[in-house]
């Protein structure tokens, strides 16, 4: 197992915390991007295995974990730029990027904005591939949610959760890793700065109807990019149909279903995920994309077929003269 260490760096005046493993492995650089209300520590077990043969980095996104939580832009594009700048500061020009949930959307945006920096793309239970998402996340976008979240994540809730965990421990019952980490994420919203960042992040990609940012219409631009799609068969946050659909649309992609996992395969089956990632990186050639390849792909794309115009409605049949009524005359004095 590789050691997982931690570092931090000021990027544009904001502190960014990151985890690292396998720096001395000599292997390709793999960047792991976590999801909403999550943290880099979620990837620790994957990093310990993958770091034996790869140089692995996992940042705490701005607004998450131990990174800064400024009042600013938490959109997918802004987070993608933040990852680009962190990697540039650390001296990494080309990487394989792996994103979970919101991190999948950020990873797709990163690949779209900076194709010359991406060798491969992996999506794990990714957002941005369809509108469906859990009711809890949709509710976070409602007006006034910032007033309700402190109650949900209050100290008394966290204490009750810790008490329940201790009781279950005494009974030798273990909480599922995904549920445990979800509770940690909810508990983090007790901090005002984290809560504000969470609400801004949620509203940048969601509304009450579901996910409003959809990357499927631009995935054809990444057809030359090795793509791995991983999904938990029991995912109750984002349906597995999203992953199956996008993998089916890109024949060169690889689709892996983790039967024992829900929304957090990297927590429930970390060793398997690490081995799948290592095998995929080893057996695929890194892409070499640039602005020219993006231009060529855009120009070669066939335009979408025009929608047929609605059929003209037949004109109403004229009434027989005998049935027509004469309109009453309007007195000249009443005309305007």
HELIX and SHEET records of a PDB file:
HELIX    1   1 UNK A   40  UNK A   43  5                                   4    
HELIX    2   2 UNK A   44  UNK A   50  1                                   7    
HELIX    3   3 UNK A   76  UNK A   90  1                                  15    
HELIX    4   4 UNK A  102  UNK A  113  1                                  12    
HELIX    5   5 UNK A  115  UNK A  117  5                                   3    
HELIX    6   6 UNK A  135  UNK A  139  1                                   5    
HELIX    7   7 UNK A  145  UNK A  152  1                                   8    
HELIX    8   8 UNK A  155  UNK A  170  1                                  16    
HELIX    9   9 UNK A  177  UNK A  188  1                                  12    
HELIX   10  10 UNK A  192  UNK A  205  1                                  14    
HELIX   11  11 UNK A  216  UNK A  222  5                                   7    
HELIX   12  12 UNK A  240  UNK A  249  1                                  10    
HELIX   13  13 UNK A  265  UNK A  268  1                                   4    
HELIX   14  14 UNK A  270  UNK A  283  1                                  14    
HELIX   15  15 UNK A  291  UNK A  300  1                                  10    
HELIX   16  16 UNK A  332  UNK A  334  5                                   3    
SHEET    1   A 8 UNK A   5  UNK A  11  0                                        
SHEET    2   A 8 UNK A  14  UNK A  21 -1                                        
SHEET    3   A 8 UNK A  55  UNK A  59 -1                                        
SHEET    4   A 8 UNK A  29  UNK A  33  1                                        
SHEET    5   A 8 UNK A  95  UNK A 100  1                                        
SHEET    6   A 8 UNK A 118  UNK A 124  1                                        
SHEET    7   A 8 UNK A 226  UNK A 232  1                                        
SHEET    8   A 8 UNK A 254  UNK A 258  1                                        
SHEET    1   B 2 UNK A 206  UNK A 207  0                                        
SHEET    2   B 2 UNK A 210  UNK A 211 -1                                        
END                                                                             
